[in-house]
Amino acid sequence: MKGWIEGLQHWWRWLVGESTVPNKRSGLMLAGTVLVVLLLVFGLLAALRSPARSAQAAPADKSTTSSSLVIPDSNLFGSAGMTGSPNSGSASDALPATSGGTGASGSTGSSGATGSLGVDGKVKKAHDHLHEHHAGGAKTAHSPAPSATTTTTRPAGADNAPAPLVAAPLTGVPSALADADLATDLPVTPSDLPVTPSAPVVTSAVAGHDSVRISWSAPGTIGDSTIDGYNVYVGTTPSGESATPVNGGSLVAGRSYLASRLTVGPTYYFTVRAVAADAGVSPVSNEVSAAPTATYQPVGSLTGQVVGIASNPQGTGYWTANALGDVSNQGAAANYGSLSAVRLNAPITGIAPTPDGKGYWEVATDGGVFTFGDAHFYGSMGGTPLNAPVVGLTPTPDGKGYWEVAADGGVFAFGDAGFYGSAGAEALNAPVVALGSTGSGKGYWEVAADGGVFSFGDAKFAGSMGGQKLEAPVVGMAVDPTGDGYYEVASDGGVFSFGTALYRGSAGTMHLNAPIGGISVDQATGGYWLVGWDGGIFGYGAPFHGAG
């Protein structure tokens, strides 16, 4: 040290002219001194230009930091958090990290905040903290609600420092979360849910024989839902409908339902609910009531049970008759009279046309025969004791005779009708309900309520429903125009064809107001008509001319 000081003194004396040029050793010492001084000067200048670097290298001190950073709860961003920070930022300025993520991880350098927001958790609101920091002698306060904001302040004397980063406020869901699947965590609004149908409105309840038919209108409000069907509920006291629908497990597709097999006397109460598979069951409808009757509500002019139908050979009209002997004519069929003014010993059970369609016969259950128009009387079983009631009359092809048939299978021939045998001596499983003639008139078929068929004369057996399970009993028979085939009809409207008879349809799947009571073939088209006990007409391959 003493030598270095002496060397500097020698150079000073040389500078003021009091000494000669110093030696080589003194020159080296001077050069080293100048180098040290320059290093000190450059270091001081660097320190003055970048004070934030020295602050960042030192331990975090919130009283001297030059920026403040407010970060929402780390659960907002999940494990990815926010990476990167402004040059003047400090990791210690962030909220403490939680188990849901790392919060903000600061780093030195000039790249600023270059990270991205990630998702590894559920969106939650930021902490309602108030952070206060000092920067350049000024206090800044930040509140994270309603949105989190990242800010930096330029330190005093750092005019040439890189521009600080100011992050835009995070309003709503951050844009980096746009692709996140948050469907299970966001609330579901009522508009997102299917609209439950409103209640149907029951408009009528019409009493019938042992039945009530109710009708209703569709719900006024269904939204985007689809009505799959309806359930009907019935009870015998007001608001006492059963919880089990009367229609069972099959929804009612239409907006009308016939509740059948009810007891005559009590009043029945009904409600309806609409069912939509995607929106549930509607509220209950208004309640209606009705009391079943022992008679059928007539469709037309005939009162009481309609027992049969007969058509003219042209197929342009037909007649129907009730148990009182009243006759109703439809279409081109003329009215040739009835028994409306006659007191009967037994109810009428059937009606049959003459071959030319200009007359008809009526037959009673006691065997009595009544003629109208060009129909001739050839005899009857009226007044004769019978083992079973007569159930029908069938004319011969030329109209100059006819057969009566009884429920026990007995056959009685009149006029030119020949007797070809009967089932009267047979032990029947079910009563006989009708008889049909062959085209030649030299044979006939008998049909029983269980669908069994018995053939006599030249009648050929073409099949039957005997031994088959029926939903309802067979009530009538008709022969097709060729005379070689036949139809059976059941009380539920089911039709069964055999031989040359062509099936044209049936009412078997319909909700009928009354049972079917008879069938007649259209000789012109080969179709047929069914008649209900209430006078309703159902045509299949045959024109409708009216009812009742």
C-alpha positions in Angstrom: 0.0 0.0 0.0 2.9 2.4 0.9 4.5 1.8 -2.5 1.2 2.5 -4.3 0.8 5.8 -2.5 4.4 6.8 -3.3 3.8 5.9 -6.9 0.6 8.2 -7.1 2.6 11.0 -5.4 5.4 10.6 -8.0 2.8 10.9 -10.8 1.3 14.0 -9.2 4.7 15.8 -8.9 5.3 15.0 -12.6 1.9 16.4 -13.5 2.7 19.8 -11.8 6.3 19.8 -13.2 8.2 19.1 -10.0 9.6 15.7 -11.1 10.7 13.7 -14.0 8.6 11.0 -15.7 7.9 8.1 -13.3 9.4 4.7 -13.9 7.6 1.7 -15.4 6.4 0.4 -12.1 4.7 3.6 -11.3 2.9 3.5 -14.7 1.4 0.1 -14.1 0.1 1.2 -10.7 -1.6 4.2 -12.3 -3.2 2.1 -15.0 -4.7 -0.2 -12.4 -6.0 2.7 -10.4 -7.8 4.2 -13.4 -9.4 0.8 -14.2 -10.7 0.4 -10.7 -12.2 3.9 -10.8 -13.9 3.3 -14.1 -15.5 0.0 -12.8 -16.8 1.9 -9.8 -18.3 4.6 -11.9 -20.0 2.2 -14.4 -21.4 0.2 -11.5 -22.8 3.3 -9.9 -24.4 4.3 -13.1 -25.9 0.9 -13.6 -27.3 0.9 -10.1 -28.9 4.3 -10.7 -30.6 3.2 -14.0 -32.0 -0.1 -12.6 -33.0 0.2 -9.0 -35.6 -2.5 -9.4 -32.9 -5.1 -10.0 -31.3 -4.6 -6.7 -34.7 -4.6 -5.0 -35.6 -7.9 -6.7 -32.3 -9.5 -5.7 -32.8 -8.6 -2.1 -35.4 -10.4 0.2 -39.0 -9.4 -0.4 -39.9 -6.3 1.6 -43.5 -5.0 1.1 -42.5 -1.6 2.5 -40.1 -1.0 -0.4 -41.5 -2.9 -3.3 -42.3 -0.7 -6.4 -45.4 -2.5 -7.6 -48.5 -4.2 -6.3 -50.1 -7.3 -7.7 -53.7 -8.4 -6.8 -54.5 -12.0 -7.8 -57.9 -13.7 -7.3 -58.2 -16.8 -5.2 -56.0 -19.4 -6.8 -59.0 -21.6 -7.1 -60.2 -19.3 -9.8 -57.4 -20.4 -12.1 -56.6 -23.9 -10.7 -53.2 -25.4 -10.7 -51.9 -23.4 -13.8 -52.4 -20.0 -12.0 -50.5 -17.1 -13.7 -47.0 -17.4 -14.9 -44.6 -14.5 -15.5 -44.6 -11.0 -13.9 -43.6 -7.4 -14.8 -39.9 -6.5 -14.4 -40.7 -4.6 -11.3 -43.1 -7.2 -9.8 -42.5 -9.5 -6.9 -43.9 -12.9 -6.2 -44.4 -11.9 -2.6 -47.1 -9.4 -3.7 -49.5 -12.1 -4.8 -52.1 -13.6 -2.5 -50.9 -16.7 -0.7 -51.1 -19.9 -2.7 -53.7 -22.4 -1.6 -54.0 -26.2 -2.1 -55.9 -25.4 -5.3 -53.0 -23.9 -7.2 -49.7 -22.0 -7.1 -51.0 -18.4 -7.3 -48.5 -16.2 -9.1 -44.9 -17.3 -9.7 -42.7 -14.2 -10.3 -39.5 -14.2 -12.4 -36.9 -11.6 -13.4 -36.2 -10.6 -16.9 -37.6 -8.2 -19.4 -40.3 -10.3 -20.9 -43.1 -9.0 -18.6 -46.2 -11.0 -17.9 -46.3 -13.6 -20.6 -48.1 -16.5 -19.0 -51.7 -17.8 -19.7 -54.7 -18.5 -17.5 -55.4 -22.2 -17.0 -58.3 -24.2 -15.6 -58.0 -26.9 -13.0 -60.9 -26.3 -10.7 -64.2 -24.5 -10.3 -64.7 -20.8 -10.8 -65.1 -18.9 -7.5 -65.2 -15.3 -6.6 -61.9 -13.6 -5.7 -61.0 -12.9 -2.0 -62.5 -9.7 -0.7 -59.1 -8.5 0.4 -57.7 -5.0 0.3 -54.0 -4.8 -0.4 -52.0 -1.7 0.2 -48.4 -1.2 -1.0 -45.9 1.7 -1.2 -44.3 2.5 -4.6 -42.1 5.5 -5.1 -43.4 7.1 -1.9 -47.0 6.9 -3.0 -49.6 4.5 -1.5 -51.8 2.5 -3.9 -54.8 0.5 -2.9 -56.5 -2.3 -4.8 -59.7 -4.2 -4.2 -60.3 -7.3 -6.3 -64.1 -6.9 -6.4 -65.8 -6.9 -8.8 -62.9 -7.9 -11.0 -59.2 -8.8 -10.4 -56.7 -6.3 -11.8 -52.9 -6.5 -12.2 -51.1 -3.1 -12.1 -47.5 -1.8 -12.0 -46.0 1.7 -11.4 -42.9 3.1 -13.0 -40.2 3.7 -10.4 -38.9 7.3 -10.0 -35.8 7.9 -12.1 -36.5 5.0 -14.4 -37.6 7.0 -17.5 -35.8 4.7 -19.9 -37.0 1.4 -18.3 -39.2 -0.9 -20.3 -42.9 0.1 -20.2 -44.8 -1.6 -17.3 -47.6 -4.0 -18.1 -51.2 -3.1 -17.1 -53.5 -6.2 -17.2 -57.1 -5.6 -18.4 -59.8 -6.2 -15.7 -61.1 -9.7 -15.6 -64.8 -9.3 -16.0 -67.2 -12.4 -16.0 -65.4 -15.6 -17.0 -61.8 -15.0 -18.3 -61.4 -15.5 -22.0 -58.9 -18.3 -21.4 -61.7 -20.2 -19.7 -64.0 -20.0 -22.8 -63.1 -23.6 -23.8 -63.5 -25.0 -20.3 -66.3 -27.4 -19.6 -68.1 -25.7 -16.8 -71.6 -27.0 -17.6 -71.9 -29.0 -14.4 -70.9 -26.0 -12.2 -73.0 -23.3 -13.8 -76.6 -22.8 -12.6 -79.5 -24.1 -14.8 -82.1 -21.5 -15.6 -85.8 -22.4 -15.9 -85.7 -21.7 -19.6 -83.3 -24.6 -20.0 -85.8 -27.1 -18.6 -88.6 -28.8 -20.6 -92.0 -27.1 -19.9 -94.4 -29.4 -18.1 -97.7 -29.5 -20.0 -100.6 -27.6 -18.5 -103.7 -29.5 -17.5 -106.2 -30.8 -20.2 -109.7 -29.5 -20.0 -112.4 -32.2 -19.9 -115.3 -30.9 -22.1 -118.0 -33.6 -21.7 -119.0 -36.8 -20.0 -121.8 -38.7 -21.9 -123.6 -41.6 -20.2 -124.2 -44.8 -22.1 -125.2 -48.3 -21.5 -123.0 -49.5 -18.6 -120.5 -46.9 -19.7 -119.4 -43.2 -19.8 -117.6 -41.5 -22.7 -115.5 -38.5 -21.7 -113.8 -36.1 -24.1 -111.2 -33.4 -23.5 -109.1 -30.7 -25.2 -105.3 -30.7 -25.4 -103.3 -28.7 -22.8 -103.0 -25.1 -23.6 -99.3 -25.0 -22.8 -96.8 -27.7 -23.8 -93.7 -25.7 -24.7 -91.3 -27.8 -26.8 -92.6 -31.0 -25.3 -94.5 -33.7 -27.2 -97.7 -35.1 -25.7 -97.3 -38.9 -25.7 -100.8 -39.6 -24.5 -103.3 -39.3 -21.7 -104.2 -41.1 -18.5 -107.9 -41.2 -17.3 -108.8 -41.6 -13.7 -112.2 -42.7 -12.3 -113.8 -42.8 -8.9 -117.2 -43.0 -7.3 -116.9 -39.9 -5.0 -115.9 -36.3 -5.8 -112.1 -35.9 -5.9 -111.9 -39.6 -5.1 -110.4 -40.8 -8.3 -108.1 -43.8 -8.2 -104.4 -43.2 -8.4 -104.2 -46.0 -11.1 -105.5 -44.9 -14.5 -108.5 -46.8 -15.8 -106.8 -47.2 -19.2 -104.1 -49.3 -17.5 -100.5 -49.2 -18.8 -101.4 -48.0 -22.3 -101.8 -44.3 -22.8 -104.9 -43.0 -24.5 -103.7 -41.7 -27.9 -106.7 -39.6 -28.7 -108.8 -37.1 -26.7 -111.8 -39.3 -25.9 -112.2 -42.5 -23.8 -115.0 -44.9 -23.2 -115.1 -46.2 -19.6 -117.1 -49.4 -20.0 -118.4 -52.2 -17.7 -119.6 -49.7 -15.2 -122.4 -50.4 -12.8 -125.8 -48.8 -13.4 -126.8 -46.6 -10.5 -123.7 -44.9 -9.0 -122.3 -41.6 -10.4 -118.8 -41.9 -11.6 -116.2 -39.0 -11.5 -113.4 -38.6 -14.0 -110.2 -36.6 -14.4 -107.4 -36.6 -17.0 -103.7 -36.0 -17.1 -101.4 -35.4 -20.1 -98.1 -37.3 -20.3 -95.0 -36.1 -22.0 -92.0 -38.3 -21.7 -89.5 -35.4 -21.8 -91.4 -33.1 -19.4 -93.4 -35.4 -17.1 -97.1 -35.5 -16.2 -99.4 -32.5 -16.3 -101.5 -31.2 -13.4 -104.9 -32.9 -13.0 -107.7 -31.7 -15.2 -111.1 -30.4 -14.1 -113.5 -33.1 -12.8 -116.6 -34.3 -14.6 -119.2 -36.9 -13.7 -122.0 -39.0 -15.2 -124.1 -42.0 -14.3 -124.3 -45.0 -16.6 -127.7 -46.1 -17.9 -129.4 -49.4 -18.6 -130.1 -48.3 -22.2 -128.0 -47.1 -25.1 -128.0 -43.5 -26.2 -129.5 -43.8 -29.7 -127.6 -42.4 -32.7 -130.7 -41.7 -34.7 -134.5 -42.1 -34.5 -134.5 -45.6 -33.1 -134.8 -45.9 -29.3 -133.9 -49.0 -27.5 -131.5 -51.7 -28.6 -130.9 -52.0 -32.4 -130.9 -55.7 -33.2 -130.2 -56.0 -36.9 -129.4 -54.5 -40.4 -130.6 -55.5 -43.9 -129.6 -54.0 -47.2 -131.1 -53.8 -50.7 -129.4 -55.8 -53.5 -128.1 -52.6 -55.2 -126.2 -51.6 -52.1 -127.7 -48.1 -52.3 -129.5 -48.3 -49.0 -130.3 -50.3 -45.8 -132.8 -50.8 -43.0 -132.2 -51.1 -39.3 -134.7 -52.4 -36.7 -134.8 -52.2 -32.9 -136.3 -54.7 -30.4 -139.6 -52.9 -30.5 -140.0 -53.5 -34.2 -139.4 -49.9 -35.3 -137.6 -49.7 -38.7 -135.3 -46.9 -39.9 -134.5 -46.7 -43.6 -131.3 -45.0 -45.0 -130.2 -44.2 -48.5 -132.4 -45.5 -51.4 -134.0 -48.1 -49.1 -137.8 -47.3 -48.9 -139.8 -47.6 -45.7 -142.4 -50.3 -46.0 -143.7 -50.1 -42.5 -142.8 -51.2 -39.0 -144.3 -52.6 -35.7 -144.1 -49.3 -33.9 -147.9 -49.4 -33.3 -148.1 -53.1 -32.6 -148.0 -54.6 -29.1 -145.6 -57.6 -29.3 -145.6 -60.8 -27.3 -141.8 -60.9 -27.6 -139.0 -58.6 -28.7 -137.9 -58.5 -32.3 -134.5 -60.2 -32.9 -133.8 -59.6 -36.6 -134.7 -58.2 -40.0 -134.1 -59.7 -43.5 -134.7 -58.2 -47.0 -136.5 -59.7 -49.9 -134.4 -60.6 -53.0 -135.5 -57.5 -55.0 -135.2 -55.1 -52.0 -138.8 -54.1 -52.1 -139.8 -55.6 -48.8 -138.5 -57.2 -45.6 -139.4 -59.6 -42.8 -139.0 -59.1 -39.0 -138.8 -62.0 -36.6 -139.4 -62.1 -32.9 -137.7 -64.3 -30.2 -140.9 -66.3 -29.9 -140.7 -67.3 -33.6 -143.4 -64.8 -34.8 -142.8 -63.4 -38.3 -144.0 -60.0 -39.6 -143.9 -59.1 -43.3 -143.6 -55.7 -45.1 -143.6 -54.6 -48.8 -143.4 -57.6 -51.2 -142.4 -60.0 -48.4 -144.8 -62.9 -48.1 -145.7 -64.8 -45.0 -144.9 -68.6 -45.2 -145.5 -69.6 -41.6 -143.7 -69.1 -38.3 -143.0 -70.7 -34.9 -145.1 -68.0 -33.2 -147.4 -69.6 -30.6 -145.4 -72.9 -30.6 -143.5 -73.8 -27.5 -139.8 -73.6 -28.1 -136.8 -75.1 -26.3 -134.8 -71.9 -26.9 -135.6 -68.4 -28.3 -135.4 -67.8 -32.0 -132.3 -65.7 -32.9 -132.7 -65.0 -36.6 -134.4 -65.5 -40.0 -132.8 -66.1 -43.4 -134.7 -66.1 -46.7 -134.1 -68.5 -49.5 -132.4 -67.1 -52.7 -135.7 -66.7 -54.5 -137.5 -65.1 -51.5 -140.3 -67.8 -51.5 -139.3 -69.3 -48.2 -137.2 -68.8 -45.1 -135.6 -70.5 -42.2 -135.9 -69.6 -38.5 -133.0 -70.6 -36.2 -133.1 -71.0 -32.5 -130.3 -70.5 -29.9 -130.1 -74.2 -29.2 -129.3 -74.8 -32.9 -132.8 -75.9 -34.0 -133.8 -74.9 -37.5 -137.4 -74.4 -38.8 -138.0 -74.3 -42.6 -141.0 -72.5 -44.2 -142.1 -72.0 -47.9 -139.7 -73.5 -50.4 -136.9 -73.6 -47.8 -135.6 -77.1 -47.4 -134.6 -78.7 -44.1 -131.0 -80.0 -44.3 -130.3 -80.7 -40.6 -129.6 -78.7 -37.5 -127.5 -78.6 -34.3 -130.6 -78.8 -32.2 -129.6 -82.3 -30.9 -126.0 -81.3 -30.3 -124.4 -80.5 -27.0 -123.2 -77.0 -27.8 -120.4 -75.1 -26.1 -122.1 -71.8 -26.9 -125.6 -70.8 -28.1 -126.2 -70.4 -31.9 -126.6 -66.7 -32.9 -127.3 -66.7 -36.7 -127.8 -68.7 -39.9 -126.6 -68.1 -43.5 -127.8 -69.7 -46.7 -125.7 -70.9 -49.6 -126.1 -69.4 -53.0 -128.1 -72.4 -54.2 -130.4 -72.4 -51.2 -129.7 -76.1 -50.7 -127.7 -75.7 -47.6 -126.8 -73.4 -44.7 -124.4 -72.6 -42.0 -125.1 -72.1 -38.3 -122.7 -70.0 -36.2 -122.4 -70.1 -32.4 -121.3 -67.3 -30.0 -117.9 -68.9 -29.5 -117.3 -68.7 -33.3 -118.0 -72.4 -34.0 -119.6 -73.1 -37.4 -121.9 -76.0 -38.3 -122.6 -76.7 -42.0 -125.6 -78.5 -43.5 -126.7 -79.5 -47.0 -124.4 -78.2 -49.7 -122.7 -75.7 -47.3 -119.0 -76.3 -47.1 -117.1 -75.7 -44.0 -114.5 -73.0 -44.7 -113.2 -72.4 -41.2 -114.4 -70.8 -38.0 -113.3 -69.1 -34.8 -114.4 -72.1 -32.7 -111.7 -73.0 -30.2 -110.0 -69.6 -30.7 -109.7 -67.1 -27.9 -112.1 -64.2 -28.6 -112.1 -60.8 -27.0 -115.9 -60.7 -27.3 -118.7 -63.2 -28.4 -119.7 -63.6 -32.0 -123.2 -62.1 -32.6 -123.8 -62.4 -36.3 -123.0 -64.0 -39.7 -123.3 -62.9 -43.3 -122.6 -64.8 -46.6 -120.5 -63.1 -49.3 -122.1 -62.5 -52.8 -120.6 -65.7 -54.2 -122.4 -67.8 -51.7 -119.2 -69.8 -50.9 -117.7 -67.8 -48.1 -118.9 -66.1 -44.9 -118.1 -63.6 -42.2 -118.4 -63.8 -38.5 -118.8 -60.5 -36.5 -118.2 -60.1 -32.7 -119.9 -57.7 -30.4 -116.6 -55.6 -30.1 -116.7 -55.1 -33.9 -114.2 -57.7 -34.8 -114.8 -59.3 -38.2 -113.5 -62.8 -39.3 -113.7 -63.9 -42.9 -113.6 -67.4 -44.3 -113.7 -69.1 -47.8 -114.2 -66.6 -50.6 -115.2 -63.8 -48.3 -112.8 -60.9 -48.4 -111.8 -59.1 -45.2 -112.3 -55.3 -45.6 -111.7 -54.1 -42.1 -113.4 -54.1 -38.7 -114.2 -52.0 -35.6 -112.4 -54.3 -33.3 -109.8 -51.8 -32.3 -112.2 -48.9 -31.8 -113.8 -47.6 -28.6 -117.4 -48.3 -29.3 -120.3 -46.5 -27.6 -122.4 -49.7 -27.8 -121.8 -53.3 -28.8 -122.2 -54.4 -32.4 -125.4 -56.3 -33.0 -125.3 -57.4 -36.7 -123.7 -57.4 -40.1 -125.0 -57.1 -43.7 -123.1 -57.7 -47.0 -123.2 -55.2 -49.8 -124.2 -57.3 -52.8 -122.8 -54.7 -55.2 -119.3 -54.1 -53.8 -118.7 -57.2 -51.7 -118.1 -55.0 -48.7 -120.2 -55.0 -45.5 -121.9 -52.8 -42.9 -121.9 -53.3 -39.1 -124.6 -51.9 -36.9 -124.3 -51.1 -33.2 -127.0 -51.5 -30.5 -127.2 -47.7 -30.5 -127.9 -47.6 -34.2 -124.4 -46.6 -35.3 -123.3 -47.8 -38.7 -119.7 -48.8 -39.7 -119.1 -49.4 -43.4 -116.1 -51.4 -44.8 -115.9 -51.5 -48.6 -119.5 -50.4 -48.5 -120.9 -46.8 -48.7 -122.3 -45.0 -45.7 -125.9 -43.9 -46.2 -126.7 -42.7 -42.7 -127.3 -44.1 -39.2 -130.2 -44.7 -36.8 
